[in-house]
Amino acid sequence: MRRSEDRILTTHVGSLVRPPYLLSANDDSLDDAGRANRDAKLKMAVTEVLEKQLATGLDIVNDGEFGKSGWASYALERLDGFEVRPNSPNPLDWLGRDRERFADFFAEEIPNAFGSMQGEACVGPISYTGLEALQDSLELLREAADAAGHHDVFMTAVAPASTAYNGINEYYKSEHDYVFAIADAMRHEYRAIHDAGFVVQVDDAVLANMYDSLVAQAPEKYRDWAQLRVDALNHALSDIPTETVRYHICFGSWHVPHVADAPLEALIDLIMQVDAQAYLIEAANVRHEHEWRVWEQTKLADGKILVPGVVTHHTTTVEHPRLVADRIVRFANLVGRENVIAGTDCGFAQSEWVRRAHPSVMWAKLEALVEGARIASAELWR
């Protein structure tokens, strides 16, 4: 994985807003001709989005997750052993006590967010069945990268903790067996991405999101829950070189108060346990920007890279490049300039149909990220 040896490199966390022509073509009921048209549009979209990232000035790029239905939901299309149950009660509470503290907000602003929703139950042995779909995505990304002559490329994959996060185990004898079965299945995806020559980015929002509700039950409950899932992730990554893995943790892309978010200091030791070289951590939104102070007390291990979010999906306001540069310089002074790559807080599209910023705003934010990195580089290497 490249380091910021003579300037601050830039990247983002993966999910970008899909173009309208791609969304209009994404219909499972299409006949053969329609599917061929959809595949052609997907290829065009992946090529265009990779080229636009490079034109914007980003250094480490991806396919925008354009071949996926959502950052985590796609995994259920590639795993056997789960039964989808519409209108299931949500067994997990990722928003913690925010739902109680801000009940009026949720009732008025997001009125149908937490009624009956799709759930999943593990009803048989979990296995990975999505190799064909994965290989199709890898080939599209490879073709786009080759055409652009650029090979600092990553592909995202969901972590065991965030896989089937609406799910319940009805098959395995223990939670340990269930979580490690997910890990054993997902390791096929991680390995295939690595074998294709791309950096593996593992996305894990739910690891942080479960903090508040589990700590409210018992302080040790969250630690036990999270440690099991970090151990399972490391198990899944065990045959992949650490220097080809990056780990993204955030506090959820939804536009809610976020008072129940976990404090970074409560998670940092768990994050640092993951066998990755780079750690992408939300750091630009107003609930977490102060957490740069964690790095005054936490040493980034030798050879590791910090990728703090220096622009956020949480607001429409486009960050001023000077502010972006200030954020970068602050982290560089704490962990070393060569150990920092500038990134984003979270994806700009939680799923293909749920976007967190208008495309024009998204690209303006990424331009501010690149310009901020340029300003910071001029100061850090002067």
Sine and cosine of phi, psi and omega as CSV:
sin_phi,cos_phi,sin_psi,cos_psi,sin_omega,cos_omega
0.00,0.00,0.72,-0.69,0.00,-1.00
-0.92,0.39,0.52,-0.85,0.08,-1.00
-0.91,-0.41,0.23,-0.97,0.03,-1.00
-1.00,0.10,0.97,0.23,-0.12,-0.99
-0.98,0.20,-0.61,0.79,-0.01,-1.00
-0.78,-0.63,0.02,1.00,0.10,-0.99
-0.22,-0.98,0.27,-0.96,0.03,-1.00
-0.97,0.23,0.87,-0.50,0.07,-1.00
-0.98,0.21,0.30,-0.95,-0.04,-1.00
-0.76,-0.65,0.48,-0.88,0.05,-1.00
-0.38,-0.92,-0.17,-0.99,0.13,-0.99
-0.55,-0.83,-0.05,-1.00,-0.14,-0.99
-0.99,-0.15,-0.02,1.00,0.16,-0.99
0.72,-0.69,-0.92,0.39,-0.19,-0.98
-0.99,0.14,0.84,-0.54,0.04,-1.00
-0.89,-0.46,0.37,-0.93,-0.05,-1.00
-0.91,0.41,0.77,-0.64,-0.02,-1.00
-0.97,0.25,0.59,-0.81,0.06,-1.00
-0.94,0.33,0.50,-0.87,-0.03,-1.00
-0.83,0.56,-0.61,0.79,-0.04,-1.00
-0.91,0.41,-0.46,0.89,0.04,-1.00
-0.97,0.23,-0.66,0.75,0.02,-1.00
-0.89,0.45,-0.64,0.77,-0.04,-1.00
-0.93,0.38,-0.38,0.92,-0.02,-1.00
-1.00,-0.03,-0.13,0.99,-0.14,-0.99
-1.00,-0.03,0.99,0.13,-0.07,-1.00
-0.71,-0.70,0.90,-0.44,-0.06,-1.00
-0.90,0.44,-0.31,0.95,-0.05,-1.00
-1.00,0.07,0.04,1.00,-0.04,-1.00
-0.89,0.45,0.54,-0.84,0.11,-0.99
-0.98,0.17,-0.11,-0.99,-0.07,-1.00
-0.86,0.52,-0.67,0.74,0.00,-1.00
-0.91,0.42,-0.64,0.77,0.02,-1.00
-0.92,0.40,-0.64,0.77,0.03,-1.00
-0.91,0.41,-0.62,0.79,0.05,-1.00
-0.90,0.44,-0.63,0.78,0.05,-1.00
-0.91,0.42,-0.66,0.75,0.03,-1.00
-0.89,0.45,-0.69,0.73,0.00,-1.00
-0.89,0.45,-0.63,0.78,0.01,-1.00
-0.91,0.41,-0.64,0.77,0.01,-1.00
-0.94,0.34,-0.58,0.82,0.05,-1.00
-0.90,0.44,-0.70,0.72,0.03,-1.00
-0.87,0.50,-0.69,0.72,0.01,-1.00
-0.90,0.44,-0.65,0.76,-0.03,-1.00
-0.92,0.40,-0.67,0.75,0.01,-1.00
-0.90,0.44,-0.69,0.72,0.03,-1.00
-0.88,0.48,-0.72,0.70,-0.04,-1.00
-0.90,0.43,-0.69,0.73,-0.09,-1.00
-0.95,0.32,-0.56,0.83,0.07,-1.00
-0.92,0.39,-0.69,0.72,0.02,-1.00
-0.89,0.45,-0.61,0.79,-0.03,-1.00
-0.94,0.33,-0.59,0.81,0.09,-1.00
-0.86,0.51,-0.70,0.71,-0.01,-1.00
-0.92,0.39,-0.63,0.77,0.03,-1.00
-0.91,0.42,-0.52,0.85,0.05,-1.00
-0.95,0.32,-0.39,0.92,0.03,-1.00
0.94,-0.33,0.09,1.00,0.03,-1.00
-0.93,0.37,0.57,-0.82,-0.05,-1.00
-1.00,-0.05,-0.66,0.75,-0.10,-1.00
-0.88,-0.48,0.90,-0.45,-0.28,-0.96
-0.79,-0.62,0.08,-1.00,0.00,-1.00
-0.49,-0.87,-0.28,-0.96,-0.03,-1.00
-1.00,-0.07,0.18,0.98,-0.03,-1.00
0.95,0.32,0.09,1.00,-0.12,-0.99
0.89,0.46,0.50,0.87,-0.11,-0.99
-0.92,0.38,-0.35,0.94,0.02,-1.00
-1.00,0.01,0.11,0.99,-0.08,-1.00
-0.91,-0.40,0.54,-0.84,0.06,-1.00
-0.96,0.28,-0.49,0.87,0.00,-1.00
-0.17,-0.99,0.24,-0.97,-0.12,-0.99
-0.88,0.48,-0.52,0.86,0.00,-1.00
-0.84,-0.54,-0.55,0.84,-0.10,-1.00
-0.89,0.46,-0.46,0.89,-0.02,-1.00
-0.85,0.53,-0.50,0.87,-0.10,-1.00
-0.88,0.47,-0.54,0.84,-0.01,-1.00
-0.93,0.36,-0.31,0.95,0.10,-0.99
-0.98,0.18,-0.18,0.98,-0.07,-1.00
-0.87,-0.49,0.09,1.00,-0.02,-1.00
-0.86,-0.52,0.64,-0.77,0.13,-0.99
-0.98,-0.21,0.47,-0.88,0.02,-1.00
0.91,-0.41,-0.12,0.99,0.00,-1.00
-0.93,-0.36,0.55,-0.83,0.09,-1.00
-0.89,-0.46,0.84,-0.54,0.01,-1.00
-0.98,0.18,0.74,-0.67,-0.03,-1.00
-0.82,-0.57,0.98,-0.20,0.04,-1.00
-0.88,0.47,0.47,-0.88,0.07,-1.00
0.85,0.52,0.63,0.78,0.05,-1.00
-1.00,-0.03,0.57,-0.82,0.13,-0.99
-0.92,0.39,0.59,-0.80,-0.01,-1.00
-0.96,0.27,0.89,-0.46,-0.04,-1.00
-0.98,0.20,-0.27,0.96,-0.02,-1.00
-0.89,-0.46,0.47,-0.88,-0.02,-1.00
-0.86,-0.51,1.00,0.01,-0.08,-1.00
-0.97,0.25,-0.29,0.96,-0.02,-1.00
-1.00,-0.06,0.01,1.00,0.04,-1.00
0.81,0.59,-0.62,-0.78,-0.10,-0.99
-0.99,0.13,0.03,1.00,0.11,-0.99
-0.86,0.51,-0.53,0.85,-0.01,-1.00
-0.91,0.42,-0.48,0.88,0.05,-1.00
-1.00,0.07,-0.70,0.71,-0.04,-1.00
-0.89,0.46,-0.59,0.81,-0.12,-0.99
-0.85,-0.53,0.71,0.70,-0.04,-1.00
-0.86,0.51,-0.63,0.78,0.00,-1.00
-0.91,0.42,-0.64,0.77,0.03,-1.00
-0.86,0.50,-0.76,0.65,-0.04,-1.00
-0.91,0.42,-0.62,0.78,-0.01,-1.00
-0.91,0.42,-0.60,0.80,-0.07,-1.00
-1.00,-0.01,-0.61,0.79,-0.12,-0.99
-1.00,-0.08,-0.56,0.83,-0.03,-1.00
-0.73,-0.68,0.90,0.44,-0.21,-0.98
-0.89,0.46,-0.48,0.87,-0.08,-1.00
-0.93,-0.38,0.34,0.94,-0.13,-0.99
-0.95,0.31,-0.49,0.87,-0.16,-0.99
-0.77,-0.64,0.58,0.81,0.17,-0.99
-1.00,0.06,-0.56,-0.83,0.06,-1.00
-0.93,0.36,0.65,-0.76,-0.04,-1.00
-0.52,-0.85,0.18,-0.98,0.01,-1.00
-0.92,0.40,0.71,-0.70,0.11,-0.99
-0.81,-0.59,0.15,-0.99,0.02,-1.00
-0.74,-0.67,0.59,-0.81,0.10,-0.99
-0.82,-0.57,0.73,-0.69,0.11,-0.99
-0.99,0.16,0.92,-0.40,-0.09,-1.00
-0.88,-0.47,0.06,1.00,-0.01,-1.00
-0.29,-0.96,0.00,-1.00,-0.01,-1.00
-0.88,0.48,0.70,-0.72,-0.02,-1.00
-1.00,0.07,0.76,-0.65,0.05,-1.00
-0.60,-0.80,0.37,-0.93,-0.02,-1.00
-1.00,-0.04,0.86,-0.52,-0.05,-1.00
-0.86,-0.52,0.19,0.98,-0.13,-0.99
-0.97,-0.24,0.38,0.93,-0.09,-1.00
-0.87,0.49,-0.62,0.79,0.00,-1.00
-0.90,0.44,-0.73,0.69,0.03,-1.00
-0.89,0.45,-0.65,0.76,0.02,-1.00
-0.90,0.44,-0.71,0.70,-0.01,-1.00
-0.89,0.45,-0.57,0.82,0.06,-1.00
-0.88,0.47,-0.70,0.71,0.01,-1.00
-0.91,0.42,-0.66,0.75,0.01,-1.00
-0.90,0.44,-0.64,0.77,-0.01,-1.00
-0.92,0.38,-0.66,0.75,0.04,-1.00
-0.88,0.48,-0.69,0.73,-0.01,-1.00
-0.92,0.39,-0.65,0.76,0.04,-1.00
-0.87,0.49,-0.72,0.70,-0.01,-1.00
-0.89,0.46,-0.67,0.74,0.00,-1.00
-0.92,0.40,-0.66,0.75,0.01,-1.00
-0.91,0.41,-0.68,0.73,0.02,-1.00
-0.89,0.45,-0.66,0.75,-0.01,-1.00
-0.90,0.44,-0.57,0.82,0.00,-1.00
-1.00,0.09,-0.20,0.98,-0.05,-1.00
0.91,0.41,0.57,0.82,-0.07,-1.00
-0.73,-0.68,0.77,-0.63,-0.12,-0.99
-0.77,-0.64,0.32,0.95,0.22,-0.98
-1.00,0.02,1.00,0.10,-0.21,-0.98
-0.75,-0.66,0.62,-0.78,0.06,-1.00
-0.81,-0.58,0.34,-0.94,0.15,-0.99
-0.73,-0.69,0.65,-0.76,-0.05,-1.00
-1.00,0.01,0.43,-0.90,0.11,-0.99
-0.47,-0.88,0.54,-0.84,-0.08,-1.00
-0.98,0.18,0.56,-0.83,0.02,-1.00
-0.98,0.19,0.36,-0.93,0.06,-1.00
-0.83,0.56,-0.64,0.77,-0.03,-1.00
-0.89,0.45,-0.47,0.88,-0.06,-1.00
-0.98,-0.21,0.00,1.00,0.04,-1.00
-0.99,0.15,0.75,-0.67,-0.01,-1.00
0.78,0.62,0.75,0.66,-0.09,-1.00
-0.94,0.33,-0.17,0.99,0.18,-0.98
-1.00,-0.10,0.22,0.98,-0.20,-0.98
-1.00,-0.08,0.31,-0.95,0.11,-0.99
-0.75,-0.66,0.49,-0.87,-0.01,-1.00
-1.00,-0.09,0.88,-0.47,0.07,-1.00
-0.87,-0.49,0.16,0.99,-0.09,-1.00
-0.86,-0.51,-0.76,0.65,-0.10,-0.99
-0.98,0.19,0.50,-0.87,-0.11,-0.99
-0.95,0.32,-0.44,0.90,-0.05,-1.00
-0.63,-0.77,0.33,-0.94,0.07,-1.00
-0.90,0.44,-0.61,0.79,0.04,-1.00
-0.85,0.53,-0.76,0.66,-0.02,-1.00
-0.89,0.46,-0.62,0.78,0.00,-1.00
-0.90,0.43,-0.76,0.65,-0.05,-1.00
-0.91,0.41,-0.65,0.76,0.00,-1.00
-0.95,0.32,-0.44,0.90,0.10,-0.99
-0.92,0.39,-0.64,0.77,0.10,-1.00
-0.88,0.48,-0.71,0.70,-0.01,-1.00
-0.88,0.48,-0.68,0.73,0.01,-1.00
-0.89,0.46,-0.58,0.81,0.03,-1.00
-0.95,0.32,-0.73,0.69,-0.07,-1.00
-0.94,0.33,-0.35,0.94,0.01,-1.00
-0.89,0.46,-0.44,0.90,0.08,-1.00
-0.88,0.47,-0.63,0.78,0.01,-1.00
-0.94,0.34,-0.73,0.68,0.01,-1.00
-0.85,0.53,-0.71,0.71,-0.05,-1.00
-0.92,0.40,-0.64,0.76,-0.02,-1.00
-0.91,0.42,-0.63,0.78,0.05,-1.00
-0.89,0.46,-0.72,0.70,0.03,-1.00
-0.88,0.47,-0.72,0.69,-0.04,-1.00
-0.89,0.45,-0.43,0.90,0.04,-1.00
-0.98,0.21,-0.11,0.99,0.04,-1.00
1.00,-0.06,0.21,0.98,0.01,-1.00
-0.98,-0.21,0.41,-0.91,0.17,-0.99
-0.95,0.32,0.69,-0.73,0.02,-1.00
-1.00,-0.01,0.87,-0.49,0.14,-0.99
-0.96,-0.28,0.84,-0.55,0.01,-1.00
-0.98,-0.19,0.83,-0.55,-0.04,-1.00
-0.99,-0.15,0.74,-0.68,-0.14,-0.99
-0.54,-0.84,0.91,0.42,0.02,-1.00
-0.93,0.35,-0.58,0.82,-0.14,-0.99
-0.94,0.35,-0.45,0.89,0.04,-1.00
-0.83,0.56,-0.66,0.75,0.03,-1.00
-0.99,0.16,-0.60,0.80,-0.12,-0.99
-0.92,0.40,-0.40,0.92,-0.03,-1.00
-0.99,0.12,-0.07,1.00,-0.12,-0.99
-0.85,0.53,-0.82,0.57,-0.17,-0.99
-0.90,0.44,-0.72,0.69,-0.06,-1.00
-0.93,0.37,-0.58,0.81,-0.01,-1.00
-0.97,0.23,-0.62,0.78,0.06,-1.00
-0.90,0.44,-0.57,0.83,0.03,-1.00
-0.89,0.45,-0.48,0.88,0.03,-1.00
-0.98,0.19,-0.68,0.73,0.04,-1.00
-0.14,-0.99,0.72,-0.69,-0.07,-1.00
-0.82,0.58,-0.62,0.78,-0.05,-1.00
-0.98,0.21,-0.27,0.96,-0.08,-1.00
-0.90,0.43,-0.68,0.74,0.02,-1.00
-0.90,0.43,-0.70,0.71,-0.04,-1.00
-0.86,0.51,-0.68,0.73,0.01,-1.00
-0.90,0.43,-0.71,0.70,-0.01,-1.00
-0.87,0.50,-0.74,0.67,-0.07,-1.00
-0.95,0.30,-0.65,0.76,-0.03,-1.00
-0.88,0.48,-0.65,0.76,0.04,-1.00
-0.85,0.53,-0.66,0.75,-0.07,-1.00
-0.98,0.22,-0.53,0.85,0.13,-0.99
-0.92,0.40,-0.68,0.73,0.05,-1.00
-0.87,0.49,-0.64,0.77,0.01,-1.00
-0.92,0.40,-0.64,0.77,0.04,-1.00
-0.89,0.45,-0.72,0.70,0.02,-1.00
-0.89,0.46,-0.58,0.82,0.09,-1.00
-0.87,0.50,-0.69,0.73,-0.03,-1.00
-0.94,0.35,-0.45,0.90,-0.04,-1.00
-1.00,-0.09,0.07,1.00,-0.24,-0.97
-0.88,0.47,-0.43,0.90,-0.02,-1.00
-0.95,-0.30,0.32,0.95,0.04,-1.00
-0.91,-0.42,0.78,-0.63,-0.01,-1.00
-0.83,0.55,0.73,-0.68,-0.04,-1.00
-0.82,0.57,-0.60,0.80,-0.08,-1.00
-0.95,0.31,0.01,1.00,0.06,-1.00
-0.91,-0.41,0.29,0.96,-0.05,-1.00
-0.80,-0.59,0.69,-0.73,0.16,-0.99
-0.80,-0.60,0.55,-0.84,-0.14,-0.99
-0.84,-0.54,0.84,-0.55,-0.03,-1.00
-0.94,-0.34,0.83,-0.56,0.09,-1.00
-0.81,-0.59,0.67,-0.74,0.00,-1.00
-0.58,-0.82,-0.11,-0.99,-0.09,-1.00
-0.90,-0.44,0.41,0.91,0.06,-1.00
1.00,-0.07,0.66,-0.75,-0.06,-1.00
-1.00,0.07,-0.19,0.98,-0.10,-0.99
-0.92,0.39,0.55,-0.84,-0.05,-1.00
-1.00,0.01,0.99,0.12,0.00,-1.00
-0.75,-0.66,0.11,-0.99,-0.10,-0.99
-0.87,0.49,-0.55,0.84,0.05,-1.00
0.91,0.41,0.34,0.94,0.08,-1.00
-0.91,0.41,-0.47,0.88,-0.03,-1.00
-1.00,0.10,0.05,1.00,0.00,-1.00
-0.86,0.51,0.56,-0.83,0.08,-1.00
-0.92,0.40,0.63,-0.78,0.16,-0.99
-0.95,0.30,0.65,-0.76,-0.06,-1.00
-0.85,0.52,-0.58,0.81,-0.02,-1.00
-0.89,0.46,-0.37,0.93,0.04,-1.00
-0.99,0.16,-0.26,0.97,-0.07,-1.00
-0.93,-0.37,-0.31,0.95,-0.25,-0.97
-0.86,0.50,-0.61,0.80,0.00,-1.00
-0.93,0.37,-0.55,0.83,0.07,-1.00
-0.92,0.38,-0.69,0.73,0.01,-1.00
-0.86,0.50,-0.71,0.70,-0.07,-1.00
-0.93,0.36,-0.27,0.96,0.06,-1.00
-0.96,0.27,-0.39,0.92,-0.07,-1.00
-0.92,0.39,0.72,-0.70,-0.06,-1.00
-0.98,0.21,0.95,0.31,0.04,-1.00
-0.76,-0.65,0.37,-0.93,0.09,-1.00
-1.00,0.04,-0.60,0.80,-0.07,-1.00
-0.90,-0.45,0.61,-0.79,0.01,-1.00
-0.85,-0.53,0.89,-0.45,0.01,-1.00
-0.99,-0.13,0.90,-0.44,-0.16,-0.99
-0.77,-0.64,0.74,-0.67,0.01,-1.00
-0.86,0.51,0.78,-0.63,-0.10,-1.00
-0.50,-0.86,0.02,1.00,-0.11,-0.99
-0.96,-0.28,-0.36,0.93,-0.04,-1.00
-0.98,0.20,0.31,-0.95,-0.20,-0.98
-0.94,0.34,-0.22,0.97,0.05,-1.00
-1.00,0.09,-0.31,0.95,-0.12,-0.99
-0.76,-0.65,-0.05,1.00,-0.08,-1.00
-0.88,0.48,-0.54,0.84,-0.02,-1.00
-0.92,0.40,-0.23,0.97,-0.13,-0.99
-0.97,0.23,0.08,1.00,0.22,-0.98
-0.84,0.55,-0.42,0.91,-0.01,-1.00
-0.90,0.43,-0.38,0.92,0.05,-1.00
-0.84,0.54,-0.54,0.84,-0.06,-1.00
-0.98,0.19,-0.07,1.00,0.18,-0.98
-0.96,0.27,-0.43,0.90,-0.04,-1.00
-0.94,-0.34,-0.31,0.95,-0.06,-1.00
-0.95,-0.31,0.82,-0.57,0.01,-1.00
-1.00,0.03,0.77,-0.63,0.11,-0.99
-0.97,0.22,0.85,-0.53,-0.09,-1.00
-0.88,0.48,0.45,-0.89,0.01,-1.00
-0.82,0.57,0.71,-0.71,0.04,-1.00
1.00,0.06,-0.14,0.99,-0.03,-1.00
-1.00,0.03,0.32,-0.95,-0.02,-1.00
-0.78,-0.62,0.70,-0.71,0.09,-1.00
-0.98,-0.22,0.77,-0.64,0.04,-1.00
-0.87,-0.48,0.99,0.13,-0.01,-1.00
-0.97,0.25,0.56,-0.83,0.16,-0.99
-0.94,0.33,0.84,-0.54,0.03,-1.00
-0.89,-0.45,-0.07,1.00,0.29,-0.96
-0.74,-0.67,0.47,-0.89,-0.11,-0.99
-0.84,-0.54,0.48,-0.88,0.11,-0.99
-0.99,0.12,-0.13,0.99,-0.18,-0.98
-0.97,0.24,-0.36,0.93,-0.04,-1.00
-0.79,-0.62,0.43,-0.90,0.10,-1.00
-0.97,0.23,-0.46,0.89,0.00,-1.00
-0.87,0.50,0.77,-0.63,0.02,-1.00
-1.00,0.08,0.81,-0.58,-0.04,-1.00
-0.88,0.47,0.62,-0.79,0.10,-1.00
-0.96,0.29,0.67,-0.74,0.00,-1.00
-0.83,0.55,-0.51,0.86,0.03,-1.00
-0.91,0.42,-0.65,0.76,0.07,-1.00
-0.90,0.44,-0.69,0.72,0.03,-1.00
-0.85,0.52,-0.71,0.71,0.01,-1.00
-0.88,0.47,-0.66,0.75,0.02,-1.00
-0.87,0.49,-0.67,0.74,0.03,-1.00
-0.89,0.46,-0.70,0.71,-0.01,-1.00
-0.89,0.45,-0.74,0.67,-0.03,-1.00
-0.87,0.50,-0.63,0.78,0.02,-1.00
-0.86,0.51,-0.74,0.67,0.01,-1.00
-0.92,0.39,-0.64,0.77,0.00,-1.00
-0.88,0.48,-0.62,0.78,0.01,-1.00
-0.93,0.36,-0.40,0.92,-0.01,-1.00
-1.00,0.06,-0.66,0.75,-0.12,-0.99
-0.89,-0.47,-0.07,1.00,-0.02,-1.00
0.98,-0.21,0.75,-0.66,-0.11,-0.99
-0.87,0.49,-0.59,0.81,-0.03,-1.00
-0.94,0.33,-0.22,0.98,-0.04,-1.00
-0.98,-0.18,0.16,0.99,-0.03,-1.00
-0.88,-0.47,0.75,-0.66,0.23,-0.97
-0.85,-0.52,0.74,-0.68,-0.05,-1.00
-0.99,0.17,0.73,-0.68,-0.04,-1.00
-0.68,-0.74,-0.27,-0.96,0.01,-1.00
-0.90,-0.43,0.30,-0.95,-0.01,-1.00
-0.91,0.41,-0.79,0.62,-0.12,-0.99
-0.43,-0.90,-0.05,-1.00,0.01,-1.00
-0.96,0.27,0.51,-0.86,0.03,-1.00
-0.99,0.11,-0.11,0.99,0.08,-1.00
-0.66,-0.75,0.93,-0.37,-0.02,-1.00
-0.90,0.43,-0.53,0.85,0.08,-1.00
-0.48,-0.88,0.00,-1.00,-0.04,-1.00
-0.89,0.47,-0.48,0.88,-0.05,-1.00
-0.97,-0.24,-0.08,1.00,-0.04,-1.00
-0.88,-0.48,0.95,-0.30,0.02,-1.00
-0.95,-0.30,0.52,-0.85,-0.03,-1.00
-0.97,-0.25,-0.08,1.00,0.06,-1.00
-0.42,-0.91,0.51,-0.86,0.10,-0.99
-0.91,0.42,0.57,-0.82,-0.03,-1.00
-0.79,0.61,-0.66,0.75,-0.02,-1.00
-0.91,0.42,-0.58,0.81,0.05,-1.00
-0.94,0.33,-0.67,0.74,0.02,-1.00
-0.83,0.56,-0.75,0.66,-0.03,-1.00
-0.93,0.36,-0.54,0.84,0.06,-1.00
-0.91,0.41,-0.61,0.79,0.06,-1.00
-0.91,0.41,-0.66,0.75,0.02,-1.00
-0.93,0.38,-0.56,0.83,0.10,-0.99
-0.90,0.43,-0.64,0.77,0.04,-1.00
-0.91,0.42,-0.59,0.81,0.07,-1.00
-0.87,0.50,-0.74,0.67,-0.02,-1.00
-0.91,0.42,-0.70,0.71,0.01,-1.00
-0.91,0.40,-0.63,0.78,0.06,-1.00
-0.89,0.46,-0.63,0.78,0.04,-1.00
-0.91,0.42,-0.59,0.80,0.04,-1.00
-0.90,0.44,-0.71,0.71,0.01,-1.00
-0.89,0.45,-0.71,0.70,0.00,-1.00
-0.88,0.47,-0.66,0.75,0.00,-1.00
-0.88,0.48,-0.67,0.74,0.00,-1.00
-0.88,0.48,-0.53,0.85,0.01,-1.00
-0.99,0.13,-0.63,0.77,-0.09,-1.00
-0.97,0.23,-0.40,0.92,-0.03,-1.00
-0.91,-0.42,0.36,0.93,-0.02,-1.00
-0.99,0.16,0.00,0.00,0.00,0.00
